[in-house]
């Protein structure tokens, strides 16, 4: 696999296809419109292109690289805005971390997003992001009406760590970062990687129970278990 050199701020990686370069320029314009009152063009383009570089070496995501880069850059810019006091929503922010960001943390993100609704914000990340979301985890979550197929393994970044109020770790060990002033929880859960669907269903349900407990502790009401999705 060929490494791609990092693009300078405001510079599109020349190793991308013409279509990808055009798509990134369009993404930059969207982000500039969205964050025009918060960040300058240079900051926005720096985050977009560094986010693109995070995925450029992964053959499995190359076709979706501009979309993934835009989504990750948006998340990072939202986090930076919170850290710098430029976007104070008052909503608690929870970060779910595991090693590959392909199973447990993605399932936790799916449960939390569905159960918390607009009352809180959640992100996820990995110490060694995998190539793709575990397909068995996707199947197990889809059985209960939660779609995590559009998610993608990604690293954590400093601004995302600093923006989180609660950091939940799941198996990343010593690689999990420690930031003062954050609430930390470690969820000791089996890794769904390589497990059969019945086992992953059990992990899925354990994660839902823990997410519901966390939401109750954050004083965020959640739909009753088994209630239809909104």
N, C-alpha and C positions, 0 to 999 in steps of 0.2 A: 504494500500500500504506500503510495507516495504522499509525503507530508506537504502541506500547502503553507507557504510563508504567510505570516500574518500581514494583513493590510494595515497601512497607516490610517490614522483617523481621517475620515472623509474619502478614503481611497478604496475602490472596489478591488477585491482580490482578482488578479489577472488570470489565475488558473481556472476561474469559473467560466462557464459557457456564456455566450452573449445573452441568451435568454435569462440566465441566472443573474447576470450583472444588471440587466434591465429591471428584473423583478426586485432586486435589492434597492435600486434607485427609487422605484415606486414605493417600496416599503418605507424608505427613508422619508419620502414626502408625506406619507400617512402619519408616521411618528412625529414629524415636525409639526403637522397640523394639530395632533393630539396633545403634544407637550409644549406648544409654542409659548405659553405663558409661564413655563417652569424652567425649561432648559434651552440653551442655545443650540444652533445647528451642529457645531463641532462636537458637543457632548453626545447628542443624539446619534450622529453618524459613528462616533467612536464606539458606542455601545452596540450599535447594529452590526458593525463589521467585526468587532471582537466576538460577538455572539455567533456570527457566521463562521468564524474560524474555529469555534468550539465544535462545529458539526462537519466541517469541510473534509475531514479525513475519514469520515464514516461512509463507506460505500452504500450502506443500506438506506441512508437518508438523503443522498445527493439530489434526488428528484424533488425533494420537499425542502431543500436547504433554505431558500429565501423565506418560505412560510415559517419554518422553525426558528430561523434567526430573528424574524420580526416578532414572533410571540415571546421568545426569550428576552429580547431586548426590551420589549414593553414591560415585562415582569421586572426586569432589573431597574428600569427607569422609574417604575412605580415604587420600588423599594427605596431607591435613592431619594426620591421626592419625600418619602416618609422620614427617612433618616435625617434629611436636611430641614425638616419642618415645613416643607412646601406643600404638602398634601396630607393634612391631618384629618382622617376620616373618623377617628374614634373607634374604629372596628378593631378587635383583636386580630392579630396575624399569627398563624401557626405554620411552622415549617416542619415537614416530615422528611427525615433523612435515613437512608440505608446505603448499602454498598453500591449496588448497581442502578438504583432508582428505576427498577424494572418490575418490581413485584409488590412487596409490602408497602413501601412508601406511596406507590401509585394507587394501591387499593385504599389506603388510609385517606389519601387526597380525594378520591372519588366519594367515599363515604362522607367525609367532612363537608365537601362542597354541596352534596345533595342535602345533608341534614341541617347544615347551618344556613343555607340560603344566602341572603344578602346581609346577614347579621355578623359575619366574620369573613376573613380572607385566609386562604391556605395556599401554600406552595410546597414543592418537593424537590429533592436533589439527591445526588449520590457522590460518594468519595471516588468511585471508579465507574462512571456511567457506562451502562451496557449498550449494546447495539440496537435493541428494540425492547418494547414491553413484552413481558412473558405472555405468550398467547393463551396459556391455561388460566392465568390471572384475568385476562380480558374476558375469556369465556365465563369464568365463575362470576365476575361482576355483572356481565350482561344478563345472566340468569335472574338477577334481582333488579334489572332495569337501569343499571349504571354503566355508562359507556366510557371506558378509559382508553379506547383504541386510538383516539386522537392525541393522547399524551405521548411524551417522548422522554427517554432518559437524558438527564442533563446534570451538570455539576452544580454545586452551590457556589455562590460568589460572596464576597465580603459585604456588599451592600444588602444582599438578601439576608445574610446572617444578622446583620445589625438591625434590620427592619423587623425581625421576628420578635414577637412577645413570648411565644412558647416554642421550644425546639424539642421535637420528639425524635429520638434516635431508635433505630431498629437494626442492630447488627453491624454497624460500621466501626465498632470498637474504638481503638485509639485514634483512628482517623477522624472521628467525629469532633468537630471544633467546639471549643468552650469560650463563650463570650460572657463577660460579667453582666449581671443585671437581667439575665434572661431566666425564664423558668424552664428547667430541663426535665424531661421524662425519658426513661429508657423502657421500651416495650420489648420484653423478651418473647419473641415469636419465632416459630420455625420459618426457614427460608422456603418459599414456594418453588424455587428453581429446581426443575427436574422432578417435581412431585406430580402425582396423578390428580385428576380433577376432584375426586372425593376429599383428598387431603387439602387441596387448595380451598375448597368450600369451607372446611373447618377453620382454616387460617382467616379467610374472608370474614367469617362470622365472629371470630375472636377480635378481629380488628374493629368491626362495627361496635361491639360491646365497649371496647376501650374508647372509641371515638365518642360514643354517647356519654360515657362517664366524663370525658374531658369537656364536652359541651356543657354538661350540667355544672361542672366546676367553674366554667366561664360564665355561667348564668345565661346561657343561650338556649332557648327552647328548641326542641327537635321534634319532628313528627313521631308518632308512636310507631314502634316496630311493626312492619307489615302494612303500614298505611300506603296508599297509592302514591306514586311519584307525582309531583306538581308539574 
